[in-house]
Amino acid sequence: MSDLDIREWRLRRAKGAIEQYMRGLKRRASDISWVIGVLKGNFGVSKEEALSIIDAIKEDKTIILTPKRLRRLEELRRRVEQEEWGS
């Protein structure tokens, strides 16, 4: 697998975790600490990438953003901004 493939996989994984958190369908995925752990984990993304993905989701008209989902997405953005991120 090339570095580009790995980067793309990491970004897709991060987006999927954010969307799962936003929807809150699964018990574990509804926990903000879980999604932060996925984003920051060994196969996670940079803080800038995480914020960029959150912004892209918010602007994506194909995703139905109910008030609850939008609130969860904004809460996640604030939390990511506050988090200390590793290298």
C-alpha positions, 0 to 999 in steps of 0.5 A: 500500500502506498503512502497516499493510500494509507493517508486516504484510508486514515481520512475516510476512517476519521470521516466515518467516525465523525459521522457515527458520532454525529448520528449517535446510533451506536452506544460507543460511537455516541461518546465524544471521547471515543471519536476523539480517540479515533481521530488522535489514535495511531491511525488517526489524523492531524488536528488540522485534518480533523477540523477540515473534515468536520467543516466539510461534513457541515457544508455537505448538503447530502448529509441531513443535518438535524439540529441534534446532529449539528449540535453534536458536530459543533460540540465535537469541533470545539472539543477538537480545538481544545485538545492537545494533539500529538505530533 
